[in-house]
Amino acid sequence: MIDERVTGCRVIRTVLPAEAEAVAALHARARATYYPDGLPDDGTDWPAAWRTAVERPDGQVLAVVERGSLIGIASFRVPEGGARDTVKLFQFHVDPGHWRSGVGTALHTACVEQWRADARRTAVLDVHVDNRRAQAFYARQGWVPDPEHPPAEGDHHLFLRFRCRGSEVRE
């Protein structure tokens, strides 16, 4: 588990349950950028959902912190019913005011390092079809369309896959 990693004036560390409100606020700011008509109200209590994600013993939520503020978050775990060597990236957000500043790349690198340490061979995610910026970011990081989940007409998400090179089990 990554407890703390310093990258310049930024720290990448595990999120604390008390930070659920701040995580939910960052999440909302980031998601609002790809919903032109505003965030849909699906009734989710996002601070409670984030608190649950942070407290899960089988998952991890990382944060990029700069000068005491959360500026990036990533949540991942083995998906329900998934292979033990596969991890799912459930959430990955950078505060819009910090886009194109290296925050996302540093956070992604920290995720991959953790996945390799946990002997994960593959990572999967789904990204909103209208979120072209995120799709381009993931492509630059090496994510490719998931051949096991090709897009279907009417899907609101694209499914991507990442090979965690260097995580092969050595005997």
N, C-alpha and C positions, 0 to 999 in steps of 0.2 A: 504494500500500500504506500502511496506517495503521501508523506506527511507535509513536506515543504521543499520547494525547489526554487531557488532564486535565479531569475534571468534578468540581469541589469537591475533596474529599480522595481521590477515586478517580481511577485512571488506566486508560484503555483502550488496550491495546497488543497487538502481535503476540506470541503465545506462543513461547517458546523450546523447543527439543527437550529440554533438561534438565528441563523442567517437566512432562513427560509423566506421571509418577507422580501429581503434584498434580492435574493435569487429570483423570486417570482416577478419582481419589478423589472429586473434586467431581461428576463424571459419575455415579458409583455412588450418592452421597448423593441426588442429584436424582432419578434413576430409581427408587430404592427407594420413593419416595413414591407412585408409582402402580402398584406391584405389591404388593397386600395380602399375598400369600403369600411375599414375598421375591423378590429378583432371580433370574430364571432363569439357570442356569449353562449358557451356550451354548458354553463352551470358548474364548471369545475372550480373548486376552491384551490387555486394554484398554490398559495402558501402551504396549505395542508398537504397537497400532492408532493411538493418539493420536500417538505419535512419528512414525509414517508420515504421518499427516494433517498434522502440523506441518511436516514436511520436504518435502511435495509442492510442486514448483515451480508447479503450476497451481492451488493452493488456498491458503486462508488460514484461520488459527485466531486469533481475537481473544480477549483475556481482559480482564476487569475486575479490577483489583487494588486492594485497600484495605489500607493498613498492612502491605504485604508479603505478603498472602494473596490467592490467587485466589478470587473470589466469583462469577464469571460467565464462561462460555465460549461461543463460537459458532464453528462450522466450516462453511465454504462453498467451493464451486467450481462450475465448469461441469460438469454431469453427463456421464458417458460417453455419447457419441452424441447429446448435447443440442445445441440451438441455441446459437450463440456469444453471443447476447444474453440468454440465460437462465442464472441461477445457482441452484444448489440449496443450501438451508440444511440441512446434514446433521445437525448437532447444535446445540442451543441450550439451555443449562442455567444456572440460577442456584442458588447454594447455598441450601437451604431456610431457613436462618437469616437470609437477606437478602431473602426474598420480600416484595413490596409495599413496597419501599423505594426504588424507582426504578432499581435495577440493570438489570433486564430491559429497561426502556424505553430507558435510556441505551445499552445494548449493541445493541439493535435499531436505534436511530438511527445508531450507528456503522457497523453492517452496511449499512444503506440508503445512507449517504453513500459507502461504498466501492463498492457496486454501481453507484451513479450515476456515480462517477468512472471506473469500468471500462466504462461505456456498456451496462450490463445494463438491459434493459427489463422483464424479468419475473423473479421469484423463485418457486421452488416448494419445498415441504417436505411431509413426511408426519409426522403426529402420532398417537401411540397413541390408540385409541378410548376407553380408560378415563381418559385424562389430560384431564379436563374443565377443570382450572385452566389448562393450557397452551392449550387450544382457546379459552378465553375471552380469554386474553392476546393470542393471535394475532388474534382478531376485533377487539379494541380497536386493534390496530396497523394494521388494514386488510386482513388476509388474508381470502380468501373461498374457498369450495369450488372445487376445480379442475374446470372443466367437461370437460376432456379425460380426467379420471380419476375418474368418479363412483364412490361406494362400491359394493362388491359384497358380497353376503351372505358372512359369514365373514371379511371383511377385519379385520385387527387395527390398521390404520392408516387415517386419513382424509388425503386429499390436498388441500392448500391452495395458493393462488396469490396473489401480491402484485404489483401493478403499480408499478414503480419510477419514479414521476412525476419529471420533471425530467431523466431520462436520455436523452431523445430526442436523436438526432444532429442537430446544427445544421450547416447548409451556408452 
